[in-house]
Amino acid sequence: MAVPSVEIIEIQGRSAHGIQEPFQCLADDGHLYYVKGCQTDRASLCHEWVCAHLGVQLGLPIPPFSLVHVPDALMAEVPPEWRSLGAGMAFGSRQHSGCTWFDRAQAAHVRPGLQGDILAFDWWIRNSDRTDGNPNLLWDAACSKLVVIDHNLAFQPMFNAADFLASHIFRAQWNVLDLVARDALQRRFCASADAVLDEACDNLPPQWLWANPECDVRSNMDVASVKTMVLRCHSPHFWRFS
């Protein structure tokens, strides 16, 4: 069964934040999305899709997300410097209005439980890309609300636990997570994985699994490896450094 997607009807420009510089686009559902397409690699798109499913199921404040379709006709009309987005299926994260880039000084306004959840989630998905200088978090000052974004660098095969704990923006929570808290988190991870992992992986856009339009060269997305990393949550050794 095809996964519902929204149609991009207008490209408004590139985001000033993020190495991949997602495009800000208006979709036919009336919402603005930050869209990642051909300006990044296929594995990054798949990682965003899988992690968004897991994070939302876990209850993290991740913006609504969707597969988005960029029409060929629209891409033909945009300035040349925007054509790196590419036509076809892309990943869209809905814009959360009124947000600013999160600063480490604002961590005091984030409840410790949420900090711990985000730290543990990144441990689970092997995401080292949430540091003091690059938190990949937004802050809604009006609502005193944190917004969690950007998981394109998750599922790192060479994940280094020591480096992760030395650099994560919420690293102070690691020593707060006692055995009881870790056990509760692990059970939540298992429930989330059991609920949505297969669905997310089974509904990856077919074109994301190929590196070229002719679909005769496999992309750098390793679905089996991603599933193995996620299902580590069922292991009694989940919290070990090796």
C-alpha positions as CSV (number, residue, x, y, z in Angstrom):
1,M,0.0,0.0,0.0
2,A,1.4,3.4,-1.0
3,V,2.2,5.8,1.8
4,P,0.4,9.1,1.6
5,S,2.5,12.1,0.6
6,V,2.0,15.7,0.1
7,E,2.7,17.6,-3.1
8,I,5.1,20.5,-3.1
9,I,3.5,23.5,-4.9
10,E,6.1,26.2,-4.2
11,I,9.8,26.4,-3.3
12,Q,10.5,29.4,-1.2
13,G,14.3,29.2,-0.6
14,R,16.9,27.4,1.4
15,S,17.2,27.3,5.1
16,A,20.1,29.2,6.7
17,H,20.7,26.4,9.2
18,G,21.9,22.9,8.7
19,I,24.8,21.6,6.7
20,Q,22.4,20.1,4.1
21,E,20.5,23.4,3.8
22,P,17.0,22.0,3.4
23,F,14.6,23.8,1.2
24,Q,11.6,25.7,2.6
25,C,8.6,24.6,0.6
26,L,4.8,25.1,0.6
27,A,2.8,21.9,0.2
28,D,-0.7,21.3,-1.1
29,D,-1.9,20.7,2.5
30,G,-1.3,24.3,3.3
31,H,1.8,23.7,5.5
32,L,5.4,24.8,5.1
33,Y,8.0,22.0,5.2
34,Y,11.8,21.9,5.4
35,V,12.5,19.5,2.6
36,K,15.5,17.3,2.0
37,G,15.9,15.6,-1.4
38,C,18.7,15.1,-3.9
39,Q,20.9,17.6,-2.1
40,T,21.7,14.8,0.4
41,D,22.3,11.1,0.0
42,R,19.7,8.4,0.0
43,A,20.8,6.9,3.3
44,S,20.3,10.3,5.0
45,L,16.7,10.4,3.8
46,C,16.0,6.9,5.0
47,H,17.5,7.7,8.4
48,E,15.3,10.8,8.8
49,W,12.2,8.7,7.9
50,V,13.0,5.8,10.3
51,C,14.1,8.0,13.2
52,A,11.1,10.3,12.9
53,H,8.8,7.2,13.2
54,L,10.7,6.0,16.3
55,G,11.0,9.4,17.9
56,V,7.3,10.3,17.5
57,Q,6.3,6.9,18.8
58,L,8.5,7.4,21.8
59,G,6.8,10.8,22.5
60,L,9.7,13.1,21.6
61,P,8.8,16.6,20.4
62,I,9.6,15.9,16.7
63,P,7.6,18.1,14.2
64,P,5.0,16.4,12.0
65,F,6.8,14.8,9.0
66,S,5.8,13.4,5.7
67,L,7.0,12.1,2.4
68,V,6.7,15.0,0.0
69,H,6.6,14.8,-3.8
70,V,8.5,17.5,-5.8
71,P,7.0,17.6,-9.4
72,D,9.3,17.7,-12.4
73,A,7.4,20.7,-13.8
74,L,8.0,22.7,-10.6
75,M,11.7,21.8,-10.5
76,A,12.1,23.0,-14.1
77,E,10.8,26.5,-13.1
78,V,13.1,27.2,-10.2
79,P,16.4,29.0,-10.2
80,P,19.4,26.8,-11.1
81,E,20.8,27.1,-7.6
82,W,17.7,25.4,-6.2
83,R,17.6,22.5,-8.6
84,S,19.8,20.4,-6.3
85,L,16.6,19.6,-4.4
86,G,15.6,17.4,-7.4
87,A,12.3,16.0,-8.5
88,G,10.6,13.0,-7.0
89,M,10.0,11.8,-3.4
90,A,11.7,13.7,-0.6
91,F,11.6,14.0,3.2
92,G,9.6,16.9,4.7
93,S,9.6,18.1,8.3
94,R,6.8,20.6,9.0
95,Q,7.9,24.1,10.0
96,H,7.4,24.9,13.6
97,S,6.7,28.6,13.6
98,G,8.4,31.0,16.0
99,C,11.5,28.9,16.7
100,T,15.1,29.9,17.1
101,W,18.2,27.8,17.1
102,F,18.7,26.2,20.5
103,D,21.6,27.4,22.6
104,R,23.2,25.4,25.4
105,A,22.3,28.2,27.8
106,Q,18.7,27.3,27.3
107,A,19.2,23.8,28.6
108,A,18.2,25.0,32.1
109,H,14.7,25.5,30.7
110,V,14.4,21.9,29.5
111,R,13.1,19.4,32.1
112,P,15.8,16.9,33.0
113,G,13.5,14.0,32.0
114,L,13.3,15.2,28.4
115,Q,17.0,15.8,28.3
116,G,17.6,12.2,29.4
117,D,15.1,10.9,26.9
118,I,16.9,12.7,24.0
119,L,20.3,11.6,25.2
120,A,19.1,8.0,25.4
121,F,17.3,8.2,22.1
122,D,20.5,9.4,20.4
123,W,22.4,6.5,22.1
124,W,19.8,4.1,20.7
125,I,19.9,5.4,17.1
126,R,23.7,6.0,17.3
127,N,23.4,9.7,16.6
128,S,26.5,11.8,17.6
129,D,25.2,14.8,15.8
130,R,23.8,16.7,18.7
131,T,26.6,18.7,20.3
132,D,27.0,22.0,22.1
133,G,27.9,23.8,18.8
134,N,25.5,21.9,16.6
135,P,22.5,20.7,18.8
136,N,20.0,20.1,16.0
137,L,17.4,21.4,18.3
138,L,15.0,24.4,18.1
139,W,13.5,26.4,20.9
140,D,9.9,27.8,20.9
141,A,10.3,30.6,23.4
142,A,6.6,31.5,23.4
143,C,5.7,28.0,24.6
144,S,9.0,27.2,26.3
145,K,9.1,24.1,24.1
146,L,11.9,22.2,22.6
147,V,11.7,20.9,19.1
148,V,13.9,17.9,18.0
149,I,15.1,17.8,14.4
150,D,17.7,16.3,12.0
151,H,18.6,12.6,12.3
152,N,20.3,12.2,8.9
153,L,23.6,11.1,10.6
154,A,22.1,8.4,12.7
155,F,23.0,4.7,12.6
156,Q,26.7,5.3,12.5
157,P,28.6,2.0,11.9
158,M,31.7,3.5,13.6
159,F,29.8,5.0,16.6
160,N,32.2,5.9,19.4
161,A,30.5,5.8,22.8
162,A,33.1,7.7,24.6
163,D,33.1,10.6,22.1
164,F,29.3,10.6,22.1
165,L,29.2,11.0,25.9
166,A,31.9,13.7,25.8
167,S,30.1,15.9,23.2
168,H,26.3,15.4,23.5
169,I,24.5,18.6,24.6
170,F,22.7,16.7,27.3
171,R,25.6,14.5,28.4
172,A,25.1,15.5,32.1
173,Q,22.0,13.3,32.2
174,W,24.0,10.1,31.6
175,N,25.0,9.7,35.3
176,V,21.4,10.5,36.3
177,L,20.1,7.5,34.4
178,D,20.2,4.8,37.0
179,L,19.4,1.2,36.5
180,V,15.7,1.7,37.0
181,A,15.6,4.6,34.6
182,R,17.6,2.8,32.0
183,D,15.4,-0.3,32.3
184,A,12.3,1.9,31.8
185,L,13.8,3.6,28.8
186,Q,14.8,0.3,27.2
187,R,11.3,-1.1,27.6
188,R,10.0,2.1,25.9
189,F,12.5,1.7,23.1
190,C,11.5,-1.9,22.5
191,A,7.8,-1.0,22.4
192,S,8.4,1.8,19.9
193,A,10.6,-0.4,17.7
194,D,8.0,-3.2,17.8
195,A,5.2,-0.7,16.9
196,V,6.7,1.2,14.0
197,L,10.1,-0.1,12.8
198,D,8.8,-2.6,10.2
199,E,6.3,-0.2,9.0
200,A,8.9,2.6,8.5
201,C,11.4,0.3,6.7
202,D,8.7,-1.4,4.6
203,N,7.4,2.0,3.4
204,L,10.7,3.6,2.3
205,P,10.2,5.1,-1.1
206,P,11.6,2.6,-3.6
207,Q,13.7,5.3,-5.3
208,W,15.6,5.9,-2.1
209,L,17.0,2.4,-2.3
210,W,18.7,3.2,-5.6
211,A,21.5,5.7,-6.3
212,N,20.4,6.6,-9.8
213,P,17.2,7.3,-11.7
214,E,17.6,4.1,-13.7
215,C,17.4,2.1,-10.5
216,D,20.3,-0.2,-11.4
217,V,22.8,1.0,-8.8
218,R,22.0,0.3,-5.2
219,S,22.1,3.3,-2.8
220,N,24.1,3.5,0.4
221,M,21.1,2.6,2.5
222,D,21.5,-0.7,4.4
223,V,18.0,-1.5,5.7
224,A,19.2,-4.7,7.4
225,S,21.9,-2.9,9.3
226,V,19.5,-0.2,10.4
227,K,17.1,-2.8,11.8
228,T,19.9,-4.5,13.6
229,M,21.0,-1.3,15.3
230,V,17.5,-0.4,16.3
231,L,16.7,-3.9,17.6
232,R,19.7,-3.7,20.0
233,C,17.2,-2.4,22.4
234,H,16.2,-6.0,23.1
235,S,19.7,-6.9,24.1
236,P,20.8,-7.1,27.8
237,H,24.0,-5.4,26.7
238,F,22.2,-2.4,25.3
239,W,23.9,0.2,27.6
240,R,27.4,-1.2,27.3
241,F,30.1,0.8,25.6
242,S,31.1,-2.1,23.3
